[in-house]
Amino acid sequence: MFIHQAIREVVQKVNHTGQNISFLSSYLLLITTWSIIFILLAAFTEGWLAPWDTRPFRPPEGTWERTVNDFFEGSPGSLLPASLIVTMSLASYLYGKVKKQSDGVNLTWVFAILNLLFIILIVPLSAWARQLPYKWLPLMKTIYLKENGRL
């Protein structure tokens, strides 16, 4: 009986250690993915919402295009979309943890995996999003056509 009890205690300790490793690794992955998302979105914001920062000329001061460009070209505007998205994700995660009221390891893994999926998808989709200013802004479309010899 003594050996059986000793084996049971070892198995319980191994299970407990495995749960701790899973718990810590899920949180580490979640925090890492939130950090990567923040960095990527902050970097992409300037390209998406400040399209004239790399052009030889800019729209005239006082136009809405210039105002938007200038706001998103530097801080705090360039960090705003990344901050909002990561904060909304964090709030959703915390709401789920409070609502579920359990250890939340599965919820943590789900969020971490969804964040990884977002990171994988945002990179190729950013190339598509980079073209949006050319479609929305007439001045940018003219510049794009001139630069590519189509006008």
N, C-alpha and C positions, 0 to 999 in steps of 0.2 A: 504494500500500500504506500509506503514511503517513496519508492521510486516513481510510482504513478503520479503522486502529488508533486514531486520535484519536476517531472516532465511537464506537467500542467502549468506550473509556475514559470518555467522557462518559455513555454509557448505563449503564455500571457504577456511576458516581458517582451518577447519578440514582436508580438502583435502590437503592443503599446509603442514600441520603438518604430515600427513601420508606420503607425498612425502619426507619430510625431514627425517623421521624415516627410510623409505626404502633406501634413499640415504646413510645415515650414516651406517645403518646395512650392506648394500652391501659392502661398503668400509672396514668396520671392518672385515667382513667375508673374503674378498679378501686378506687383509693384514695378517690376521691370518693364512689362508691356505698357503700363500706363506711362512710364517715363519715355519709352520709345515713341508712343503715340503723340505725347506732348511735343517732343523734339521734332518729329516729322511734320506735324501740323503747323508748328511755329515756322519751320523752314518753308513749307509749301504756301503759307499764307502770303508771304511777300510776292511770290510768283503769281498766285491766283488773284489777289486783291490789290496789289500794287504793281500793275503791269508796266508802268512807265519808269520804274526806277533804273532800268538798264538801257533806256532809249536815249538818243542824243538830244531829244527835245521832249518837253512835257506840255500838257494842255495849259492854257493860261490860268494864272492864279484866280481864285474865286469861282471857277467852274466846279460843278459837282464831281467831275472825273478827277480833277486835281486834288480836291478835298479828300475824297475817298482814298486816292493813291497815297497822299501824304500821311493820312491817319494810319493806314496799314503798313506803311513802309518802315516804321520804327515802333519802339515800345511806347505805350502799352498796346497799341493796335495790332501789332504783329503777334502778340501773345494771346490776344483776346479769344479768337476761335479755339485755339488749343486748350486754353484754360476752361472755356465753357464746356467743351466736349469731355475732357477728362473729369471735370467736376460733376457733370451729369452722370457719367459712368460710375463715379465714386458714390454719388447720392443713391443711384439705383442699387448698387451693391449693398450699401449700408441699410437701405430700406428692406431689401431682401433678407439680410441677416437678422434684422429686428423682427420682421414678419415671421420668419421661419423659426427663430429662437432655438436653434440647435447649434452644433459645432460648426456647421457651414462649410465644411471642407468641399463638399460637392459643388456648392454654389461658387466657392472660390475658384475651383477648377473650371467650372463653366465660364465664368467671367474671363479667366486667364486665356482659355482657348478661344473664346470669341474675340478677345483683344488681338490674339495672334492672327486670327483670320482677317481681322480688320487691317492689321499691318501688312499682311500678304496682299490684300486687295488694293490698298491705297496706293501702293507704289505704281502699278500699271495704270490705275485709274487717274493718277495725277497727271500723266501725259495727256490724257483726254481733257481733264479739267483745265490744263494750261491753255488750251485752245478756246475756252469759253469767253475770255475778254474779246477775242477777235470776232466772235459771233455776236456778242451783245453790244459792243461799243463801236459805232460807225468809224470813229477816228482810228481806233486800233485795227479795224478791218482794212482801212485804206493803207495804213503803215505796213501791215502784213502783206498785202498784195504788192506794194511797191518793193518791199524787201525781197520778195520771191519772184520778181520780174513778171508779175501777172497784170500789172496796171501800167 
